[in-house]
Structures are given as C-alpha cells and as structure tokens.
Amino acid sequence: MTKLKTISEIKKAVDSGKTVFCDSEAYQVRRYKNSNEYYIICTSNDYVIGLHGKIGTESETKLNGTKFFTK
C-alpha cells in the first residue's frame, strides 16, 4: 500500500492509471474524461463528492477525505 498525502500526488497517481482509494476501498478517486476534475466516488451507491474544495476558495487545498492510498 502506498500512502498519498497531497492533492498533486493523488492526481498524478490517478492520471498514471493507478486505482486510488479514499479512507477505504469502497471509495475511489477518479477523473472525469476530458476534464481536469477529480472526484471521490462510492462504488456501492455511486455517491460523488469532489476530491477537494472548490478552486478559488479557501477550501481548495482541503481534501474531502483523510487517508488516500493505492494498492
């Protein structure tokens, strides 16, 4: 298991084809095709939330999860 700590590390791992998990294996980080937007998706119910706060706000550097990792 490789731990990822920053937004850029997470995005780079997703872009390189790795499966990135958020907090548990039930949540995966994915990038929408033809977009620079990354989301955390619950694989059991398709619930979606942005990877981090909205760009241009004070929350843009805050991740919407606590533990990101690849296997």
KEKEDO-677436 format. One record per residue (C-alpha): residue number from 1; x, y, z. Coordinates in steps of 0.05 Angstrom, whole numbers, plus 5000, padded with zeros to 4 digits. Example, Ala and Ser with C-alpha at 12.3 -4.5 7.8 and 13.67 -1.06 7.14 Angstrom:
KEKEDO-677436
 pos   xx   yy   zz
   1 5246 4910 5156
   2 5273 4979 5143
***
This chain:
KEKEDO-677436
 pos   xx   yy   zz
   1 5000 5000 5000
   2 5026 5069 4981
   3 5000 5128 5020
   4 4986 5193 4983
   5 4986 5258 5022
   6 4977 5316 4974
   7 4927 5335 4920
   8 4981 5333 4868
   9 5005 5263 4889
  10 4934 5237 4885
  11 4920 5268 4816
  12 4987 5242 4789
  13 4971 5172 4813
  14 4902 5173 4781
  15 4930 5202 4716
  16 4982 5146 4713
  17 4927 5093 4716
  18 4932 5073 4789
  19 4869 5059 4829
  20 4868 5109 4886
  21 4825 5096 4947
  22 4799 5146 4998
  23 4792 5123 5070
  24 4770 5052 5049
  25 4768 5010 4986
  26 4694 5029 4979
  27 4714 5099 4956
  28 4756 5111 4894
  29 4785 5175 4865
  30 4770 5183 4791
  31 4780 5236 4738
  32 4724 5250 4690
  33 4745 5241 4618
  34 4764 5304 4581
  35 4763 5343 4646
  36 4811 5366 4699
  37 4760 5349 4753
  38 4773 5293 4803
  39 4720 5262 4846
  40 4713 5212 4903
  41 4661 5160 4884
  42 4629 5109 4929
  43 4630 5044 4890
  44 4569 5015 4926
  45 4519 5072 4915
  46 4553 5119 4864
  47 4553 5177 4913
  48 4602 5230 4888
  49 4639 5287 4921
  50 4697 5330 4895
  51 4767 5310 4913
  52 4778 5377 4947
  53 4743 5443 4959
  54 4723 5490 4903
  55 4781 5523 4866
  56 4786 5597 4881
  57 4760 5589 4953
  58 4797 5580 5019
  59 4776 5506 5017
  60 4811 5490 4951
  61 4871 5458 4987
  62 4828 5417 5035
  63 4818 5345 5015
  64 4749 5313 5024
  65 4779 5252 5056
  66 4832 5235 5107
  67 4871 5174 5081
  68 4888 5165 5008
  69 4925 5104 4983
  70 4938 5056 4925
  71 4945 4981 4928
***
